């Protein structure tokens, strides 16, 4: 099987990360893959924010946990990096474009032997005043909507393990 298909078929959401930094070269490759996601009319409407700063990462995770209703939760699962995907609220295709970016980020991470997981609640996080303050701190002053976080890192789990069988009736072929 070709390498790309193998990655697509074996990538899984990982919820257990090692306290081990990810090499800059791998981060750069993952971010580049995100920028090559298809976007409506080629407008490249999403904005990608790679959160490596430990304090900012903790704050984003804290806000996310509060949004989920469990302030003591660890919604980033100990991942050393969270890649936030934002969309332009004025673009009708922003959620679709951002979703494709998220897919590229997760598949790129898997192709490099890293675990990843899509973390929700970015929309709610950056609607809050403390979330808006983070965006301002990062110099992001646009009209944004949070699409999601892609947490990445090394894991004890096998990021390319075989997953469950696909459900019956998943695909319909109309001839």
Rosetta constraint file for C-alpha pairs under 8 A:
AtomPair CA 1 CA 5 HARMONIC 6.78 0.50
AtomPair CA 1 CA 6 HARMONIC 6.35 0.50
AtomPair CA 2 CA 6 HARMONIC 6.19 0.50
AtomPair CA 3 CA 7 HARMONIC 6.30 0.50
AtomPair CA 4 CA 8 HARMONIC 6.31 0.50
AtomPair CA 4 CA 111 HARMONIC 7.85 0.50
AtomPair CA 5 CA 9 HARMONIC 6.05 0.50
AtomPair CA 6 CA 10 HARMONIC 6.12 0.50
AtomPair CA 7 CA 11 HARMONIC 5.80 0.50
AtomPair CA 7 CA 107 HARMONIC 6.80 0.50
AtomPair CA 7 CA 110 HARMONIC 6.46 0.50
AtomPair CA 7 CA 111 HARMONIC 5.78 0.50
AtomPair CA 7 CA 160 HARMONIC 7.20 0.50
AtomPair CA 8 CA 107 HARMONIC 6.58 0.50
AtomPair CA 10 CA 159 HARMONIC 7.66 0.50
AtomPair CA 10 CA 160 HARMONIC 4.66 0.50
AtomPair CA 10 CA 161 HARMONIC 5.85 0.50
AtomPair CA 10 CA 162 HARMONIC 5.77 0.50
AtomPair CA 10 CA 163 HARMONIC 6.90 0.50
AtomPair CA 11 CA 106 HARMONIC 7.93 0.50
AtomPair CA 11 CA 107 HARMONIC 6.76 0.50
AtomPair CA 11 CA 110 HARMONIC 5.88 0.50
AtomPair CA 11 CA 159 HARMONIC 6.17 0.50
AtomPair CA 11 CA 160 HARMONIC 5.11 0.50
AtomPair CA 11 CA 161 HARMONIC 7.33 0.50
AtomPair CA 12 CA 115 HARMONIC 7.67 0.50
AtomPair CA 12 CA 116 HARMONIC 7.59 0.50
AtomPair CA 12 CA 117 HARMONIC 7.82 0.50
AtomPair CA 12 CA 159 HARMONIC 5.92 0.50
AtomPair CA 12 CA 160 HARMONIC 6.52 0.50
AtomPair CA 12 CA 161 HARMONIC 7.30 0.50
AtomPair CA 12 CA 163 HARMONIC 7.30 0.50
AtomPair CA 13 CA 115 HARMONIC 7.10 0.50
AtomPair CA 13 CA 116 HARMONIC 5.75 0.50
AtomPair CA 13 CA 117 HARMONIC 4.59 0.50
AtomPair CA 13 CA 118 HARMONIC 7.30 0.50
AtomPair CA 13 CA 159 HARMONIC 7.62 0.50
AtomPair CA 14 CA 115 HARMONIC 5.46 0.50
AtomPair CA 14 CA 116 HARMONIC 5.47 0.50
AtomPair CA 14 CA 117 HARMONIC 5.51 0.50
AtomPair CA 14 CA 155 HARMONIC 7.62 0.50
AtomPair CA 14 CA 157 HARMONIC 7.16 0.50
AtomPair CA 14 CA 159 HARMONIC 6.65 0.50
AtomPair CA 15 CA 76 HARMONIC 7.83 0.50
AtomPair CA 15 CA 77 HARMONIC 5.43 0.50
AtomPair CA 15 CA 116 HARMONIC 7.88 0.50
AtomPair CA 15 CA 117 HARMONIC 6.92 0.50
AtomPair CA 16 CA 77 HARMONIC 5.66 0.50
AtomPair CA 16 CA 78 HARMONIC 6.80 0.50
AtomPair CA 16 CA 79 HARMONIC 7.56 0.50
AtomPair CA 16 CA 155 HARMONIC 5.92 0.50
AtomPair CA 16 CA 156 HARMONIC 6.90 0.50
AtomPair CA 16 CA 157 HARMONIC 6.96 0.50
AtomPair CA 17 CA 77 HARMONIC 6.47 0.50
AtomPair CA 17 CA 78 HARMONIC 5.48 0.50
AtomPair CA 17 CA 79 HARMONIC 5.22 0.50
AtomPair CA 17 CA 80 HARMONIC 7.82 0.50
AtomPair CA 17 CA 115 HARMONIC 7.67 0.50
AtomPair CA 17 CA 153 HARMONIC 5.94 0.50
AtomPair CA 17 CA 154 HARMONIC 5.62 0.50
AtomPair CA 17 CA 155 HARMONIC 4.37 0.50
AtomPair CA 17 CA 156 HARMONIC 6.77 0.50
AtomPair CA 18 CA 78 HARMONIC 7.23 0.50
AtomPair CA 18 CA 79 HARMONIC 7.23 0.50
AtomPair CA 18 CA 153 HARMONIC 7.06 0.50
AtomPair CA 18 CA 154 HARMONIC 5.52 0.50
AtomPair CA 18 CA 155 HARMONIC 5.21 0.50
AtomPair CA 18 CA 156 HARMONIC 6.82 0.50
AtomPair CA 19 CA 78 HARMONIC 7.34 0.50
AtomPair CA 19 CA 79 HARMONIC 7.56 0.50
AtomPair CA 19 CA 80 HARMONIC 6.90 0.50
AtomPair CA 19 CA 154 HARMONIC 7.91 0.50
AtomPair CA 20 CA 80 HARMONIC 7.31 0.50
AtomPair CA 20 CA 153 HARMONIC 7.46 0.50
AtomPair CA 20 CA 154 HARMONIC 6.60 0.50
AtomPair CA 21 CA 80 HARMONIC 6.50 0.50
AtomPair CA 21 CA 153 HARMONIC 7.37 0.50
AtomPair CA 21 CA 154 HARMONIC 7.91 0.50
AtomPair CA 22 CA 26 HARMONIC 6.87 0.50
AtomPair CA 22 CA 27 HARMONIC 6.88 0.50
AtomPair CA 22 CA 80 HARMONIC 7.62 0.50
AtomPair CA 22 CA 153 HARMONIC 6.22 0.50
AtomPair CA 22 CA 154 HARMONIC 7.25 0.50
AtomPair CA 23 CA 27 HARMONIC 6.46 0.50
AtomPair CA 24 CA 28 HARMONIC 6.05 0.50
AtomPair CA 25 CA 29 HARMONIC 6.25 0.50
AtomPair CA 26 CA 30 HARMONIC 6.20 0.50
AtomPair CA 26 CA 109 HARMONIC 7.96 0.50
AtomPair CA 26 CA 112 HARMONIC 7.07 0.50
AtomPair CA 27 CA 31 HARMONIC 6.14 0.50
AtomPair CA 28 CA 32 HARMONIC 6.06 0.50
AtomPair CA 29 CA 33 HARMONIC 6.19 0.50
AtomPair CA 29 CA 108 HARMONIC 7.57 0.50
AtomPair CA 30 CA 34 HARMONIC 6.39 0.50
AtomPair CA 30 CA 104 HARMONIC 7.93 0.50
AtomPair CA 30 CA 105 HARMONIC 5.63 0.50
AtomPair CA 30 CA 108 HARMONIC 5.34 0.50
AtomPair CA 30 CA 109 HARMONIC 6.04 0.50
AtomPair CA 31 CA 35 HARMONIC 6.52 0.50
AtomPair CA 31 CA 48 HARMONIC 7.76 0.50
AtomPair CA 31 CA 105 HARMONIC 6.79 0.50
AtomPair CA 32 CA 36 HARMONIC 6.63 0.50
AtomPair CA 33 CA 37 HARMONIC 6.87 0.50
AtomPair CA 33 CA 104 HARMONIC 5.91 0.50
AtomPair CA 33 CA 105 HARMONIC 6.32 0.50
AtomPair CA 33 CA 108 HARMONIC 6.43 0.50
AtomPair CA 34 CA 48 HARMONIC 7.87 0.50
AtomPair CA 34 CA 101 HARMONIC 4.86 0.50
AtomPair CA 34 CA 102 HARMONIC 6.99 0.50
AtomPair CA 34 CA 104 HARMONIC 5.23 0.50
AtomPair CA 34 CA 105 HARMONIC 5.18 0.50
AtomPair CA 35 CA 44 HARMONIC 7.55 0.50
AtomPair CA 35 CA 101 HARMONIC 6.94 0.50
AtomPair CA 36 CA 101 HARMONIC 7.76 0.50
AtomPair CA 36 CA 104 HARMONIC 7.89 0.50
AtomPair CA 37 CA 97 HARMONIC 7.73 0.50
AtomPair CA 37 CA 100 HARMONIC 5.75 0.50
AtomPair CA 37 CA 101 HARMONIC 5.13 0.50
AtomPair CA 37 CA 104 HARMONIC 6.17 0.50
AtomPair CA 38 CA 42 HARMONIC 6.90 0.50
AtomPair CA 38 CA 44 HARMONIC 7.84 0.50
AtomPair CA 38 CA 97 HARMONIC 6.93 0.50
AtomPair CA 38 CA 100 HARMONIC 6.64 0.50
AtomPair CA 38 CA 101 HARMONIC 7.68 0.50
AtomPair CA 39 CA 43 HARMONIC 6.14 0.50
AtomPair CA 39 CA 44 HARMONIC 5.57 0.50
AtomPair CA 39 CA 45 HARMONIC 7.09 0.50
AtomPair CA 39 CA 96 HARMONIC 7.86 0.50
AtomPair CA 39 CA 97 HARMONIC 4.92 0.50
AtomPair CA 39 CA 100 HARMONIC 7.62 0.50
AtomPair CA 40 CA 44 HARMONIC 7.65 0.50
AtomPair CA 40 CA 93 HARMONIC 6.53 0.50
AtomPair CA 40 CA 97 HARMONIC 6.68 0.50
AtomPair CA 44 CA 97 HARMONIC 7.72 0.50
AtomPair CA 45 CA 87 HARMONIC 6.44 0.50
AtomPair CA 45 CA 88 HARMONIC 6.28 0.50
AtomPair CA 45 CA 91 HARMONIC 7.39 0.50
AtomPair CA 45 CA 94 HARMONIC 6.47 0.50
AtomPair CA 45 CA 97 HARMONIC 6.98 0.50
AtomPair CA 45 CA 98 HARMONIC 7.89 0.50
AtomPair CA 46 CA 85 HARMONIC 6.61 0.50
AtomPair CA 46 CA 86 HARMONIC 5.56 0.50
AtomPair CA 46 CA 87 HARMONIC 4.59 0.50
AtomPair CA 46 CA 88 HARMONIC 6.52 0.50
AtomPair CA 46 CA 94 HARMONIC 6.71 0.50
AtomPair CA 46 CA 97 HARMONIC 6.58 0.50
AtomPair CA 46 CA 98 HARMONIC 5.52 0.50
AtomPair CA 46 CA 101 HARMONIC 7.74 0.50
AtomPair CA 47 CA 85 HARMONIC 5.83 0.50
AtomPair CA 47 CA 86 HARMONIC 5.02 0.50
AtomPair CA 47 CA 87 HARMONIC 6.21 0.50
AtomPair CA 47 CA 88 HARMONIC 7.96 0.50
AtomPair CA 48 CA 83 HARMONIC 6.79 0.50
AtomPair CA 48 CA 84 HARMONIC 5.82 0.50
AtomPair CA 48 CA 85 HARMONIC 4.76 0.50
AtomPair CA 48 CA 86 HARMONIC 6.33 0.50
AtomPair CA 49 CA 83 HARMONIC 5.60 0.50
AtomPair CA 49 CA 84 HARMONIC 4.96 0.50
AtomPair CA 49 CA 85 HARMONIC 6.37 0.50
AtomPair CA 49 CA 86 HARMONIC 7.82 0.50
AtomPair CA 50 CA 81 HARMONIC 7.14 0.50
AtomPair CA 50 CA 82 HARMONIC 6.17 0.50
AtomPair CA 50 CA 83 HARMONIC 4.38 0.50
AtomPair CA 50 CA 84 HARMONIC 6.25 0.50
AtomPair CA 51 CA 56 HARMONIC 6.99 0.50
AtomPair CA 51 CA 57 HARMONIC 5.99 0.50
AtomPair CA 51 CA 81 HARMONIC 5.84 0.50
AtomPair CA 51 CA 82 HARMONIC 5.26 0.50
AtomPair CA 51 CA 83 HARMONIC 5.88 0.50
AtomPair CA 51 CA 84 HARMONIC 7.28 0.50
AtomPair CA 52 CA 56 HARMONIC 7.76 0.50
AtomPair CA 52 CA 57 HARMONIC 6.67 0.50
AtomPair CA 52 CA 80 HARMONIC 6.92 0.50
AtomPair CA 52 CA 81 HARMONIC 5.21 0.50
AtomPair CA 52 CA 82 HARMONIC 7.01 0.50
AtomPair CA 53 CA 57 HARMONIC 5.98 0.50
AtomPair CA 54 CA 58 HARMONIC 6.06 0.50
AtomPair CA 54 CA 80 HARMONIC 7.84 0.50
AtomPair CA 55 CA 59 HARMONIC 6.22 0.50
AtomPair CA 56 CA 60 HARMONIC 6.09 0.50
AtomPair CA 56 CA 134 HARMONIC 7.78 0.50
AtomPair CA 57 CA 61 HARMONIC 6.11 0.50
AtomPair CA 57 CA 81 HARMONIC 7.42 0.50
AtomPair CA 57 CA 82 HARMONIC 7.03 0.50
AtomPair CA 58 CA 62 HARMONIC 5.99 0.50
AtomPair CA 59 CA 63 HARMONIC 6.18 0.50
AtomPair CA 60 CA 64 HARMONIC 6.13 0.50
AtomPair CA 60 CA 125 HARMONIC 7.71 0.50
AtomPair CA 60 CA 131 HARMONIC 7.42 0.50
AtomPair CA 61 CA 65 HARMONIC 6.10 0.50
AtomPair CA 61 CA 74 HARMONIC 7.13 0.50
AtomPair CA 61 CA 75 HARMONIC 6.45 0.50
AtomPair CA 61 CA 76 HARMONIC 6.32 0.50
AtomPair CA 62 CA 66 HARMONIC 6.28 0.50
AtomPair CA 62 CA 71 HARMONIC 6.69 0.50
AtomPair CA 62 CA 74 HARMONIC 7.99 0.50
AtomPair CA 63 CA 67 HARMONIC 6.18 0.50
AtomPair CA 63 CA 71 HARMONIC 7.95 0.50
AtomPair CA 63 CA 125 HARMONIC 6.18 0.50
AtomPair CA 63 CA 130 HARMONIC 7.79 0.50
AtomPair CA 63 CA 131 HARMONIC 7.39 0.50
AtomPair CA 64 CA 68 HARMONIC 6.31 0.50
AtomPair CA 64 CA 75 HARMONIC 7.04 0.50
AtomPair CA 64 CA 121 HARMONIC 6.21 0.50
AtomPair CA 64 CA 122 HARMONIC 7.22 0.50
AtomPair CA 64 CA 125 HARMONIC 5.94 0.50
AtomPair CA 65 CA 69 HARMONIC 6.41 0.50
AtomPair CA 65 CA 70 HARMONIC 5.43 0.50
AtomPair CA 65 CA 71 HARMONIC 4.89 0.50
AtomPair CA 65 CA 72 HARMONIC 6.91 0.50
AtomPair CA 65 CA 73 HARMONIC 5.59 0.50
AtomPair CA 65 CA 74 HARMONIC 6.85 0.50
AtomPair CA 65 CA 75 HARMONIC 6.15 0.50
AtomPair CA 66 CA 70 HARMONIC 5.60 0.50
AtomPair CA 66 CA 71 HARMONIC 4.56 0.50
AtomPair CA 67 CA 121 HARMONIC 6.88 0.50
AtomPair CA 67 CA 124 HARMONIC 6.79 0.50
AtomPair CA 67 CA 125 HARMONIC 6.78 0.50
AtomPair CA 68 CA 121 HARMONIC 7.32 0.50
AtomPair CA 74 CA 78 HARMONIC 7.13 0.50
AtomPair CA 75 CA 119 HARMONIC 7.31 0.50
AtomPair CA 76 CA 82 HARMONIC 7.63 0.50
AtomPair CA 76 CA 119 HARMONIC 7.16 0.50
AtomPair CA 76 CA 151 HARMONIC 6.41 0.50
AtomPair CA 79 CA 151 HARMONIC 5.89 0.50
AtomPair CA 79 CA 152 HARMONIC 5.76 0.50
AtomPair CA 79 CA 153 HARMONIC 5.43 0.50
AtomPair CA 79 CA 154 HARMONIC 7.93 0.50
AtomPair CA 80 CA 151 HARMONIC 7.71 0.50
AtomPair CA 80 CA 152 HARMONIC 6.91 0.50
AtomPair CA 80 CA 153 HARMONIC 6.05 0.50
AtomPair CA 81 CA 151 HARMONIC 5.72 0.50
AtomPair CA 81 CA 152 HARMONIC 5.61 0.50
AtomPair CA 81 CA 153 HARMONIC 6.74 0.50
AtomPair CA 82 CA 149 HARMONIC 5.96 0.50
AtomPair CA 82 CA 150 HARMONIC 5.61 0.50
AtomPair CA 82 CA 151 HARMONIC 4.25 0.50
AtomPair CA 82 CA 152 HARMONIC 6.39 0.50
AtomPair CA 83 CA 149 HARMONIC 5.37 0.50
AtomPair CA 83 CA 150 HARMONIC 4.97 0.50
AtomPair CA 83 CA 151 HARMONIC 6.10 0.50
AtomPair CA 83 CA 152 HARMONIC 7.83 0.50
AtomPair CA 84 CA 122 HARMONIC 7.74 0.50
AtomPair CA 84 CA 146 HARMONIC 7.59 0.50
AtomPair CA 84 CA 147 HARMONIC 7.67 0.50
AtomPair CA 84 CA 148 HARMONIC 5.96 0.50
AtomPair CA 84 CA 149 HARMONIC 4.42 0.50
AtomPair CA 84 CA 150 HARMONIC 6.42 0.50
AtomPair CA 85 CA 98 HARMONIC 6.28 0.50
AtomPair CA 85 CA 101 HARMONIC 7.54 0.50
AtomPair CA 85 CA 102 HARMONIC 7.13 0.50
AtomPair CA 85 CA 146 HARMONIC 6.39 0.50
AtomPair CA 85 CA 147 HARMONIC 5.49 0.50
AtomPair CA 85 CA 148 HARMONIC 5.54 0.50
AtomPair CA 85 CA 149 HARMONIC 6.21 0.50
AtomPair CA 85 CA 150 HARMONIC 7.88 0.50
AtomPair CA 86 CA 98 HARMONIC 6.83 0.50
AtomPair CA 86 CA 144 HARMONIC 6.02 0.50
AtomPair CA 86 CA 145 HARMONIC 5.59 0.50
AtomPair CA 86 CA 146 HARMONIC 4.62 0.50
AtomPair CA 86 CA 147 HARMONIC 5.37 0.50
AtomPair CA 86 CA 148 HARMONIC 7.35 0.50
AtomPair CA 87 CA 91 HARMONIC 7.82 0.50
AtomPair CA 87 CA 94 HARMONIC 5.07 0.50
AtomPair CA 87 CA 95 HARMONIC 6.51 0.50
AtomPair CA 87 CA 97 HARMONIC 7.83 0.50
AtomPair CA 87 CA 98 HARMONIC 6.16 0.50
AtomPair CA 87 CA 144 HARMONIC 5.45 0.50
AtomPair CA 87 CA 145 HARMONIC 5.13 0.50
AtomPair CA 87 CA 146 HARMONIC 6.31 0.50
AtomPair CA 87 CA 147 HARMONIC 6.41 0.50
AtomPair CA 88 CA 94 HARMONIC 5.94 0.50
AtomPair CA 88 CA 142 HARMONIC 7.42 0.50
AtomPair CA 88 CA 143 HARMONIC 5.86 0.50
AtomPair CA 88 CA 144 HARMONIC 4.91 0.50
AtomPair CA 88 CA 145 HARMONIC 6.32 0.50
AtomPair CA 89 CA 94 HARMONIC 6.90 0.50
AtomPair CA 89 CA 143 HARMONIC 5.67 0.50
AtomPair CA 89 CA 144 HARMONIC 5.39 0.50
AtomPair CA 89 CA 145 HARMONIC 5.73 0.50
AtomPair CA 90 CA 143 HARMONIC 7.31 0.50
AtomPair CA 93 CA 97 HARMONIC 6.06 0.50
AtomPair CA 94 CA 98 HARMONIC 5.94 0.50
AtomPair CA 95 CA 99 HARMONIC 5.98 0.50
AtomPair CA 95 CA 147 HARMONIC 6.35 0.50
AtomPair CA 96 CA 100 HARMONIC 6.39 0.50
AtomPair CA 97 CA 101 HARMONIC 6.48 0.50
AtomPair CA 98 CA 102 HARMONIC 6.26 0.50
AtomPair CA 98 CA 147 HARMONIC 6.08 0.50
AtomPair CA 99 CA 103 HARMONIC 6.35 0.50
AtomPair CA 99 CA 147 HARMONIC 7.03 0.50
AtomPair CA 100 CA 104 HARMONIC 6.32 0.50
AtomPair CA 101 CA 105 HARMONIC 6.22 0.50
AtomPair CA 102 CA 106 HARMONIC 6.28 0.50
AtomPair CA 102 CA 118 HARMONIC 7.44 0.50
AtomPair CA 102 CA 148 HARMONIC 7.39 0.50
AtomPair CA 102 CA 149 HARMONIC 7.87 0.50
AtomPair CA 102 CA 150 HARMONIC 6.59 0.50
AtomPair CA 103 CA 107 HARMONIC 6.13 0.50
AtomPair CA 104 CA 108 HARMONIC 5.90 0.50
AtomPair CA 105 CA 109 HARMONIC 6.17 0.50
AtomPair CA 105 CA 150 HARMONIC 7.04 0.50
AtomPair CA 106 CA 110 HARMONIC 6.33 0.50
AtomPair CA 106 CA 115 HARMONIC 7.99 0.50
AtomPair CA 106 CA 116 HARMONIC 5.67 0.50
AtomPair CA 106 CA 117 HARMONIC 7.03 0.50
AtomPair CA 106 CA 118 HARMONIC 7.80 0.50
AtomPair CA 106 CA 150 HARMONIC 6.86 0.50
AtomPair CA 107 CA 111 HARMONIC 6.18 0.50
AtomPair CA 108 CA 112 HARMONIC 6.48 0.50
AtomPair CA 109 CA 113 HARMONIC 6.53 0.50
AtomPair CA 109 CA 114 HARMONIC 5.04 0.50
AtomPair CA 109 CA 115 HARMONIC 6.42 0.50
AtomPair CA 109 CA 116 HARMONIC 6.51 0.50
AtomPair CA 109 CA 152 HARMONIC 7.02 0.50
AtomPair CA 110 CA 114 HARMONIC 5.11 0.50
AtomPair CA 110 CA 115 HARMONIC 6.00 0.50
AtomPair CA 110 CA 116 HARMONIC 7.20 0.50
AtomPair CA 110 CA 159 HARMONIC 6.57 0.50
AtomPair CA 110 CA 160 HARMONIC 6.95 0.50
AtomPair CA 113 CA 154 HARMONIC 7.72 0.50
AtomPair CA 113 CA 159 HARMONIC 6.95 0.50
AtomPair CA 113 CA 160 HARMONIC 7.83 0.50
AtomPair CA 114 CA 152 HARMONIC 6.62 0.50
AtomPair CA 114 CA 153 HARMONIC 5.52 0.50
AtomPair CA 114 CA 154 HARMONIC 5.21 0.50
AtomPair CA 114 CA 155 HARMONIC 7.09 0.50
AtomPair CA 114 CA 159 HARMONIC 6.57 0.50
AtomPair CA 115 CA 152 HARMONIC 5.61 0.50
AtomPair CA 115 CA 153 HARMONIC 5.51 0.50
AtomPair CA 115 CA 154 HARMONIC 5.88 0.50
AtomPair CA 115 CA 155 HARMONIC 6.08 0.50
AtomPair CA 115 CA 159 HARMONIC 5.15 0.50
AtomPair CA 116 CA 150 HARMONIC 6.39 0.50
AtomPair CA 116 CA 151 HARMONIC 5.35 0.50
AtomPair CA 116 CA 152 HARMONIC 4.39 0.50
AtomPair CA 116 CA 153 HARMONIC 6.68 0.50
AtomPair CA 116 CA 159 HARMONIC 7.95 0.50
AtomPair CA 117 CA 150 HARMONIC 5.60 0.50
AtomPair CA 117 CA 151 HARMONIC 5.45 0.50
AtomPair CA 117 CA 152 HARMONIC 6.89 0.50
AtomPair CA 118 CA 148 HARMONIC 6.55 0.50
AtomPair CA 118 CA 149 HARMONIC 5.72 0.50
AtomPair CA 118 CA 150 HARMONIC 4.76 0.50
AtomPair CA 118 CA 151 HARMONIC 6.64 0.50
AtomPair CA 119 CA 148 HARMONIC 5.85 0.50
AtomPair CA 119 CA 149 HARMONIC 4.97 0.50
AtomPair CA 119 CA 150 HARMONIC 6.21 0.50
AtomPair CA 119 CA 151 HARMONIC 7.15 0.50
AtomPair CA 120 CA 147 HARMONIC 7.67 0.50
AtomPair CA 120 CA 148 HARMONIC 5.27 0.50
AtomPair CA 120 CA 149 HARMONIC 6.63 0.50
AtomPair CA 121 CA 125 HARMONIC 6.04 0.50
AtomPair CA 121 CA 146 HARMONIC 7.76 0.50
AtomPair CA 121 CA 148 HARMONIC 6.80 0.50
AtomPair CA 122 CA 126 HARMONIC 6.23 0.50
AtomPair CA 122 CA 145 HARMONIC 7.89 0.50
AtomPair CA 122 CA 146 HARMONIC 4.50 0.50
AtomPair CA 122 CA 147 HARMONIC 5.83 0.50
AtomPair CA 122 CA 148 HARMONIC 4.98 0.50
AtomPair CA 122 CA 149 HARMONIC 6.60 0.50
AtomPair CA 123 CA 127 HARMONIC 6.40 0.50
AtomPair CA 123 CA 145 HARMONIC 5.58 0.50
AtomPair CA 123 CA 146 HARMONIC 3.91 0.50
AtomPair CA 123 CA 147 HARMONIC 5.93 0.50
AtomPair CA 123 CA 148 HARMONIC 7.27 0.50
AtomPair CA 124 CA 128 HARMONIC 6.63 0.50
AtomPair CA 124 CA 146 HARMONIC 7.35 0.50
AtomPair CA 125 CA 131 HARMONIC 5.39 0.50
AtomPair CA 125 CA 146 HARMONIC 7.41 0.50
AtomPair CA 126 CA 130 HARMONIC 7.68 0.50
AtomPair CA 126 CA 131 HARMONIC 4.32 0.50
AtomPair CA 126 CA 132 HARMONIC 5.37 0.50
AtomPair CA 126 CA 135 HARMONIC 7.76 0.50
AtomPair CA 126 CA 144 HARMONIC 7.98 0.50
AtomPair CA 126 CA 145 HARMONIC 6.93 0.50
AtomPair CA 126 CA 146 HARMONIC 6.12 0.50
AtomPair CA 127 CA 131 HARMONIC 6.54 0.50
AtomPair CA 127 CA 132 HARMONIC 6.61 0.50
AtomPair CA 127 CA 145 HARMONIC 7.68 0.50
AtomPair CA 128 CA 132 HARMONIC 6.16 0.50
AtomPair CA 129 CA 133 HARMONIC 6.07 0.50
AtomPair CA 130 CA 134 HARMONIC 6.42 0.50
AtomPair CA 131 CA 135 HARMONIC 6.53 0.50
AtomPair CA 132 CA 136 HARMONIC 6.23 0.50
AtomPair CA 133 CA 137 HARMONIC 6.08 0.50
AtomPair CA 134 CA 138 HARMONIC 6.25 0.50
AtomPair CA 135 CA 139 HARMONIC 6.36 0.50
AtomPair CA 135 CA 140 HARMONIC 5.06 0.50
AtomPair CA 135 CA 141 HARMONIC 6.94 0.50
AtomPair CA 136 CA 140 HARMONIC 5.36 0.50
AtomPair CA 136 CA 141 HARMONIC 6.00 0.50
AtomPair CA 155 CA 159 HARMONIC 7.42 0.50
AtomPair CA 166 CA 170 HARMONIC 7.23 0.50
